[in-house]
Amino acid sequence: METQQQPTTPTPWSNELEKAVDALEALSDELNDRFPERAEFINCMLNALVSKQHVLSVGPPGVGKSAITNLLAMAIIKDDGASFKTWSYQFNKFVTPDEVFGPMSIKAFEMDVVKRNPKNMLPEADLAVFEEVFKSNSATLNSVLGALNERVWFQEGQSCKIPLRSALMNSNELPSKNEGLAAVVDRIPQKIWVDKVRMKESFESILFTSPEKRNEPLTNTITVKQLDLIYEWAKTLKFVVLAQHALWDIRETVNDQDIYISDRRIQAGFELCKVQALRRCVVFRESDLKVMMADLQPLANVFWNELAEKENVSRIVEKFSQPWKQDLDDANELLTEAFEHLRCIKLKTAKTEESVQVIQKVNMVEVNVKRIEESYPEAKTELLKIERFCKTIKSECEKVVMPWLS
């Protein structure tokens, strides 16, 4: 007798897209294994590479920003089989455009022609790293505006295209408003604060892993063709109505705080949300390719200008993109209390009413979980963790609480 094959749910994307997103997630996992507490920065870099955007990382030196960028560049394979070409430069106040675009050609100058030699300079780079970028002078930094936004530079009076996909700008501080760099900063949609590690496990990981081991080339790779494929699919995604309302609420609330966000950065933020949404849908094999409220999280790194605004913007984005967050926090608190009551029961120090409270609290959490799931389907990943916690406590209840009550 032949076994009947179970029908598979068709997915709206191609096998090529699935492979591309899986390759991107494999890179993310490998980098997170090597660099603890850098998940947000790594996610920013990956989304920027997909959407051809730039990232500004602010924070102390020696926290892995450049190392992650260099490893990513080596892991991206071009159509000709070569790795991404990286241009990296340490900026200071004396840097001139010659050090960015290449020196002037003396031969051409003798013939009254202004021409640069761009070999191994920014115009030939696929990925650029600007170290201590805001220690440079405004004249040199403003000369890269065309390269960052339109991906062009000027040679012999002509506008020439460059292959630059993304740029990472590292700095210990943000520029002041009177330095004339507002146009440069506005062309870098994502800004992220990267600090030293805080957790003991992260500290031990750094302590017991040699720099040579951490900087070895990644075993996983992704092709430019795959990055482009992800981006092309991401651009087709639409925002669900709730996400559209949340976008407006976020923008208006940020505006009410006197934080200026240009239309260019808002548009760039939308693109990042679409990339984040597509990654989620493919990873969890969700057939409904739409941008949900939870996919608006990248805006937390787009809608601030100064470090003093960062925490406030993060709270605003979380409030409107994850309105269920407070309910989840309350549920976790109830379950933690229930677990503590269980511990007291095991130690035989609990009162009878505490035993009843264990069951009541778990039941209350389950009702709330069902309500949140019906209102916000995109919260299901976080709800799964709470549901597992509920099952664990219920299982313990059967062993401990019921005999106690009887």
VOLO-221235 format. One record per residue (C-alpha): x, y, z; residue number from 0; residue in one letter. Coordinates in nm, 3 decimals. Each point is the difference from the previous one (the first is absolute). Layout:
N
R       px       py       pz    i  aa
R        X        Y        Z  NUM   A
...
***
This chain:
406
R       px       py       pz    i  aa
R    0.000    0.000    0.000    0   M
R    0.143    0.338   -0.102    1   E
R    0.039    0.266    0.265    2   T
R   -0.184    0.315   -0.092    3   Q
R    0.230    0.300   -0.030    4   Q
R   -0.098    0.294    0.217    5   Q
R   -0.074    0.314   -0.202    6   P
R    0.247    0.280    0.057    7   T
R   -0.111    0.358    0.043    8   T
R    0.122    0.198   -0.301    9   P
R    0.216    0.303    0.069   10   T
R   -0.029    0.321   -0.204   11   P
R    0.376    0.032   -0.044   12   W
R    0.253   -0.185   -0.213   13   S
R    0.252   -0.260    0.118   14   N
R    0.273    0.247   -0.094   15   E
R   -0.138    0.258    0.243   16   L
R   -0.023   -0.260    0.276   17   E
R    0.364   -0.095   -0.055   18   K
R    0.102    0.367   -0.006   19   A
R   -0.172    0.082    0.331   20   V
R    0.134   -0.320    0.159   21   D
R    0.352    0.106   -0.108   22   A
R   -0.053    0.344    0.156   23   L
R   -0.124   -0.151    0.327   24   E
R    0.296   -0.243    0.005   25   A
R    0.235    0.299   -0.022   26   L
R   -0.191    0.168    0.282   27   S
R    0.020   -0.310    0.223   28   D
R    0.373   -0.049   -0.061   29   E
R    0.084    0.364    0.072   30   L
R   -0.214   -0.002    0.317   31   N
R    0.183   -0.312    0.119   32   D
R    0.334    0.177   -0.041   33   R
R   -0.100    0.345    0.123   34   F
R   -0.226   -0.013    0.307   35   P
R   -0.240    0.288    0.069   36   E
R    0.032    0.128   -0.357   37   R
R   -0.331   -0.137   -0.133   38   A
R   -0.155    0.342   -0.061   39   E
R    0.310    0.133   -0.178   40   F
R    0.029   -0.315   -0.213   41   I
R   -0.369    0.023   -0.090   42   N
R    0.044    0.366   -0.099   43   C
R    0.297   -0.087   -0.222   44   M
R   -0.180   -0.290   -0.173   45   L
R   -0.314    0.205   -0.066   46   N
R    0.216    0.285   -0.130   47   A
R    0.188   -0.231   -0.238   48   L
R   -0.327   -0.138   -0.136   49   V
R   -0.162    0.344   -0.045   50   S
R    0.320    0.174   -0.119   51   K
R    0.006    0.240    0.293   52   Q
R    0.259    0.129    0.244   53   H
R    0.056   -0.041    0.375   54   V
R    0.152    0.238    0.255   55   L
R    0.127   -0.174    0.312   56   S
R    0.079    0.217    0.301   57   V
R    0.188   -0.123    0.303   58   G
R    0.340   -0.068    0.154   59   P
R    0.281   -0.156   -0.210   60   P
R    0.084   -0.368    0.011   61   G
R   -0.352   -0.147    0.017   62   V
R    0.004   -0.196   -0.327   63   G
R   -0.164    0.241   -0.247   64   K
R    0.278   -0.012   -0.261   65   S
R    0.066   -0.372    0.052   66   A
R   -0.363   -0.088   -0.072   67   I
R   -0.002    0.222   -0.308   68   T
R    0.318   -0.151   -0.141   69   N
R   -0.126   -0.356    0.055   70   L
R   -0.328    0.084   -0.171   71   L
R    0.184    0.149   -0.298   72   A
R    0.202   -0.321   -0.042   73   M
R   -0.319   -0.209    0.023   74   A
R   -0.177    0.178   -0.288   75   I
R    0.083   -0.155   -0.336   76   I
R   -0.034    0.200   -0.322   77   K
R   -0.113   -0.141   -0.334   78   D
R    0.361   -0.054   -0.110   79   D
R    0.071   -0.209    0.311   80   G
R    0.205    0.268    0.177   81   A
R   -0.073    0.131    0.349   82   S
R   -0.132    0.350    0.061   83   F
R    0.267    0.266   -0.039   84   K
R    0.032    0.203    0.319   85   T
R    0.143    0.349    0.033   86   W
R    0.082    0.102    0.357   87   S
R    0.156    0.323    0.121   88   Y
R    0.084    0.162    0.333   89   Q
R   -0.121    0.359   -0.018   90   F
R    0.152    0.305    0.169   91   N
R   -0.041    0.375   -0.033   92   K
R    0.271    0.022   -0.268   93   F
R   -0.150   -0.257   -0.240   94   V
R   -0.051    0.134   -0.353   95   T
R   -0.217   -0.127   -0.290   96   P
R    0.323   -0.140   -0.153   97   D
R    0.008   -0.263    0.276   98   E
R   -0.360   -0.100   -0.071   99   V
R   -0.034    0.018   -0.381  100   F
R    0.367   -0.038   -0.098  101   G
R    0.284    0.242   -0.079  102   P
R   -0.001    0.235   -0.295  103   M
R    0.168   -0.126   -0.315  104   S
R    0.307    0.218   -0.064  105   I
R    0.008   -0.096   -0.369  106   K
R   -0.363    0.098   -0.050  107   A
R    0.052    0.321    0.198  108   F
R    0.283    0.100   -0.233  109   E
R   -0.255   -0.021   -0.282  110   M
R   -0.246    0.222    0.192  111   D
R   -0.221   -0.299    0.090  112   V
R   -0.113   -0.066    0.357  113   V
R    0.011   -0.376    0.039  114   K
R    0.045   -0.229    0.301  115   R
R    0.149   -0.346    0.032  116   N
R   -0.272   -0.193    0.194  117   P
R    0.187   -0.332    0.026  118   K
R   -0.079   -0.169    0.334  119   N
R   -0.193    0.306    0.115  120   M
R   -0.369    0.069    0.080  121   L
R   -0.117    0.013   -0.367  122   P
R    0.102   -0.367   -0.044  123   E
R   -0.139   -0.132    0.330  124   A
R   -0.305   -0.222    0.048  125   D
R    0.002    0.068    0.374  126   L
R    0.152    0.305    0.169  127   A
R    0.108    0.038    0.363  128   V
R    0.050    0.354    0.131  129   F
R    0.193   -0.025    0.328  130   E
R   -0.034    0.295    0.243  131   E
R   -0.199    0.168   -0.274  132   V
R   -0.094    0.317    0.190  133   F
R    0.359    0.082    0.082  134   K
R    0.028    0.103   -0.366  135   S
R   -0.062    0.350   -0.131  136   N
R   -0.339    0.093   -0.145  137   S
R    0.140    0.077   -0.348  138   A
R    0.130   -0.355   -0.050  139   T
R   -0.309   -0.168    0.146  140   L
R   -0.238    0.211   -0.205  141   N
R    0.194   -0.105   -0.311  142   S
R   -0.132   -0.357    0.047  143   V
R   -0.370    0.099   -0.006  144   L
R   -0.042   -0.108   -0.361  145   G
R    0.177   -0.330    0.065  146   A
R   -0.226   -0.079    0.297  147   L
R   -0.333    0.098   -0.149  148   N
R    0.012   -0.020   -0.380  149   E
R    0.301   -0.238   -0.016  150   R
R    0.190    0.236   -0.229  151   V
R    0.327    0.195   -0.001  152   W
R    0.140    0.254   -0.243  153   F
R    0.290   -0.074   -0.232  154   Q
R    0.106    0.251   -0.266  155   E
R   -0.319    0.193    0.055  156   G
R   -0.217   -0.307   -0.063  157   Q
R   -0.227   -0.182    0.243  158   S
R    0.120   -0.362    0.030  159   C
R   -0.183   -0.290    0.169  160   K
R    0.175   -0.188    0.280  161   I
R   -0.071   -0.358    0.126  162   P
R   -0.043    0.104    0.367  163   L
R   -0.275   -0.207    0.162  164   R
R    0.028    0.110    0.362  165   S
R    0.219    0.204    0.230  166   A
R    0.070   -0.042    0.369  167   L
R    0.102    0.311    0.185  168   M
R    0.157   -0.045    0.342  169   N
R    0.036    0.279    0.252  170   S
R    0.052    0.055    0.371  171   N
R   -0.240    0.293   -0.008  172   E
R   -0.263    0.176   -0.210  173   L
R    0.078    0.334   -0.166  174   P
R   -0.138    0.320    0.149  175   S
R   -0.264    0.194   -0.191  176   K
R    0.238    0.282   -0.095  177   N
R    0.254   -0.223   -0.178  178   E
R   -0.186    0.009   -0.333  179   G
R   -0.042   -0.378   -0.024  180   L
R   -0.379   -0.028    0.019  181   A
R   -0.023   -0.101   -0.368  182   A
R    0.253   -0.281    0.051  183   V
R   -0.172   -0.136    0.312  184   V
R   -0.342    0.010   -0.169  185   D
R    0.131   -0.231   -0.275  186   R
R    0.074   -0.270    0.258  187   I
R   -0.344   -0.140    0.091  188   P
R    0.101   -0.233    0.282  189   Q
R    0.187    0.121    0.308  190   K
R    0.083   -0.246    0.275  191   I
R    0.177    0.025    0.333  192   W
R    0.252   -0.284    0.048  193   V
R    0.146   -0.039    0.349  194   D
R    0.228   -0.246    0.178  195   K
R   -0.149   -0.333    0.105  196   V
R   -0.195   -0.009    0.327  197   R
R   -0.079   -0.365    0.074  198   M
R    0.235   -0.246    0.167  199   K
R   -0.052   -0.263   -0.273  200   E
R    0.097    0.254   -0.266  201   S
R    0.308    0.102    0.196  202   F
R    0.108   -0.363    0.030  203   E
R   -0.056   -0.056   -0.372  204   S
R    0.241    0.285   -0.077  205   I
R    0.244   -0.118    0.264  206   L
R    0.027   -0.356   -0.131  207   F
R   -0.011    0.071   -0.375  208   T
R    0.317    0.126   -0.165  209   S
R   -0.020    0.301   -0.237  210   P
R    0.140   -0.222   -0.278  211   E
R   -0.283   -0.251    0.046  212   K
R   -0.268    0.269    0.012  213   R
R    0.131    0.167   -0.317  214   N
R    0.021   -0.318   -0.208  215   E
R   -0.207    0.020   -0.322  216   P
R   -0.362   -0.104    0.049  217   L
R   -0.097   -0.348   -0.114  218   T
R   -0.331    0.130   -0.137  219   N
R   -0.023    0.226   -0.305  220   T
R   -0.264    0.183   -0.203  221   I
R    0.009    0.126   -0.357  222   T
R   -0.080    0.349   -0.126  223   V
R   -0.267   -0.162   -0.215  224   K
R   -0.165   -0.140    0.314  225   Q
R    0.012    0.339    0.176  226   L
R   -0.161    0.162   -0.304  227   D
R   -0.267   -0.271   -0.013  228   L
R   -0.096    0.058    0.364  229   I
R   -0.019    0.375   -0.062  230   Y
R   -0.214   -0.035   -0.312  231   E
R   -0.250   -0.220    0.187  232   W
R    0.005    0.230    0.304  233   A
R   -0.094    0.302   -0.210  234   K
R   -0.326   -0.171   -0.102  235   T
R   -0.127   -0.039    0.358  236   L
R   -0.295    0.209    0.122  237   K
R   -0.069    0.127    0.352  238   F
R   -0.308   -0.136    0.175  239   V
R   -0.247    0.267    0.115  240   V
R    0.104   -0.023    0.366  241   L
R    0.364    0.044   -0.099  242   A
R   -0.090    0.305   -0.211  243   Q
R   -0.177    0.158    0.297  244   H
R    0.296   -0.085    0.225  245   A
R    0.241    0.163   -0.248  246   L
R   -0.199    0.322    0.008  247   W
R   -0.027   -0.006    0.380  248   D
R    0.376   -0.057    0.035  249   I
R    0.084    0.282   -0.239  250   R
R   -0.241    0.247    0.161  251   E
R    0.112   -0.085    0.354  252   T
R    0.364    0.041   -0.099  253   V
R   -0.085    0.336   -0.164  254   N
R   -0.172    0.109    0.323  255   D
R    0.334   -0.054    0.175  256   Q
R    0.162    0.255   -0.239  257   D
R    0.211   -0.271   -0.164  258   I
R    0.046    0.077   -0.369  259   Y
R   -0.024   -0.295   -0.239  260   I
R    0.037    0.073   -0.371  261   S
R   -0.226   -0.159   -0.261  262   D
R    0.310   -0.174   -0.139  263   R
R    0.067   -0.176    0.329  264   R
R   -0.367   -0.091    0.044  265   I
R    0.004   -0.166   -0.342  266   Q
R    0.324   -0.181    0.086  267   A
R   -0.161   -0.119    0.326  268   G
R   -0.296   -0.142   -0.193  269   F
R    0.241   -0.198   -0.221  270   E
R    0.173   -0.145    0.307  271   L
R   -0.337   -0.104    0.149  272   C
R   -0.084   -0.183   -0.323  273   K
R    0.332   -0.187    0.004  274   V
R   -0.055   -0.095    0.365  275   Q
R   -0.353   -0.120   -0.079  276   A
R    0.111   -0.215   -0.294  277   L
R    0.273   -0.163    0.210  278   R
R   -0.256   -0.083    0.269  279   R
R   -0.251   -0.144   -0.247  280   C
R    0.252   -0.225   -0.172  281   V
R    0.171   -0.116    0.321  282   V
R   -0.333   -0.098    0.159  283   F
R   -0.142   -0.114   -0.337  284   R
R   -0.294    0.238    0.024  285   E
R   -0.186    0.022   -0.329  286   S
R   -0.157    0.342    0.064  287   D
R    0.275    0.234   -0.121  288   L
R   -0.092    0.325    0.175  289   K
R    0.166    0.251    0.230  290   V
R   -0.147   -0.043    0.348  291   M
R    0.022    0.232    0.300  292   M
R    0.290   -0.194    0.155  293   A
R    0.205    0.055   -0.318  294   D
R    0.021    0.373    0.076  295   L
R    0.279   -0.054    0.256  296   Q
R    0.279    0.119   -0.239  297   P
R   -0.145    0.351    0.031  298   L
R    0.146    0.019    0.351  299   A
R    0.343    0.041   -0.163  300   N
R   -0.122    0.240   -0.270  301   V
R   -0.208    0.261    0.183  302   F
R    0.258    0.156    0.235  303   W
R    0.265    0.265   -0.061  304   N
R    0.177    0.038    0.335  305   E
R    0.086   -0.256    0.267  306   L
R   -0.228    0.180    0.246  307   A
R   -0.295   -0.085   -0.230  308   E
R    0.082   -0.368   -0.048  309   K
R   -0.175   -0.151    0.305  310   E
R   -0.309    0.215   -0.048  311   N
R   -0.032   -0.100   -0.367  312   V
R    0.046   -0.368    0.089  313   S
R   -0.286    0.023    0.251  314   R
R   -0.225    0.172   -0.255  315   I
R    0.069   -0.261   -0.269  316   V
R   -0.054   -0.286    0.246  317   E
R   -0.325    0.151    0.129  318   K
R   -0.161    0.016   -0.346  319   F
R    0.167   -0.298   -0.170  320   S
R   -0.050   -0.238    0.294  321   Q
R   -0.312    0.115    0.186  322   P
R   -0.024   -0.345    0.158  323   W
R    0.340    0.039    0.172  324   K
R   -0.142    0.119    0.334  325   Q
R   -0.247   -0.291    0.002  326   D
R    0.287   -0.242   -0.060  327   L
R    0.202    0.157    0.281  328   D
R   -0.299   -0.034    0.234  329   D
R   -0.046   -0.365   -0.106  330   A
R    0.366   -0.077    0.067  331   N
R   -0.027    0.166    0.341  332   E
R   -0.307   -0.211    0.090  333   L
R    0.174   -0.319   -0.109  334   L
R    0.310    0.089    0.200  335   T
R   -0.217    0.047    0.310  336   E
R   -0.176   -0.332   -0.069  337   A
R    0.339   -0.171   -0.033  338   F
R    0.108    0.148    0.334  339   E
R   -0.319   -0.135    0.164  340   H
R    0.085   -0.342   -0.143  341   L
R    0.343    0.019    0.156  342   R
R   -0.154    0.079    0.339  343   C
R   -0.239   -0.295   -0.037  344   I
R    0.293   -0.234   -0.071  345   K
R    0.174    0.134    0.310  346   L
R   -0.328   -0.049    0.192  347   K
R   -0.003    0.365    0.109  348   T
R   -0.301    0.107   -0.208  349   A
R   -0.351    0.070    0.125  350   K
R   -0.306   -0.159   -0.160  351   T
R   -0.110    0.326   -0.162  352   E
R    0.342    0.028   -0.168  353   E
R   -0.054   -0.340   -0.158  354   S
R   -0.332    0.115   -0.143  355   V
R    0.166    0.318   -0.132  356   Q
R    0.242   -0.205   -0.210  357   V
R   -0.285   -0.148   -0.204  358   I
R   -0.190    0.331   -0.014  359   Q
R    0.301    0.191   -0.132  360   K
R    0.082   -0.255   -0.268  361   V
R   -0.364   -0.001   -0.115  362   N
R   -0.001    0.381   -0.010  363   M
R    0.317    0.002   -0.211  364   V
R   -0.146   -0.255   -0.245  365   E
R   -0.312    0.217   -0.048  366   V
R    0.219    0.307   -0.066  367   N
R    0.222   -0.192   -0.243  368   V
R   -0.305   -0.106   -0.202  369   K
R   -0.127    0.359   -0.009  370   R
R    0.337    0.137   -0.117  371   I
R    0.032   -0.274   -0.263  372   E
R   -0.342    0.086   -0.144  373   E
R    0.073    0.375   -0.009  374   S
R    0.368   -0.013   -0.106  375   Y
R    0.094   -0.314   -0.198  376   P
R    0.355    0.134   -0.049  377   E
R    0.064   -0.039    0.375  378   A
R   -0.016   -0.379   -0.025  379   K
R    0.379   -0.053    0.023  380   T
R    0.010    0.170    0.341  381   E
R   -0.326   -0.164    0.105  382   L
R    0.145   -0.345   -0.066  383   L
R    0.259    0.057    0.274  384   K
R   -0.273    0.092    0.249  385   I
R   -0.213   -0.299   -0.104  386   E
R    0.297   -0.231    0.062  387   R
R    0.047    0.160    0.343  388   F
R   -0.370   -0.059    0.074  389   C
R    0.030   -0.369   -0.096  390   K
R    0.305   -0.041    0.224  391   T
R   -0.182    0.146    0.301  392   I
R   -0.315   -0.201   -0.072  393   K
R    0.204   -0.319   -0.016  394   S
R    0.156    0.085    0.336  395   E
R   -0.346    0.081    0.137  396   C
R   -0.119   -0.352   -0.076  397   E
R    0.294   -0.140    0.198  398   K
R    0.008    0.245    0.288  399   V
R   -0.308    0.222    0.039  400   V
R   -0.279   -0.257   -0.043  401   M
R    0.134   -0.235    0.269  402   P
R    0.048    0.299    0.228  403   W
R   -0.362    0.113   -0.042  404   L
R   -0.135   -0.351    0.051  405   S
***
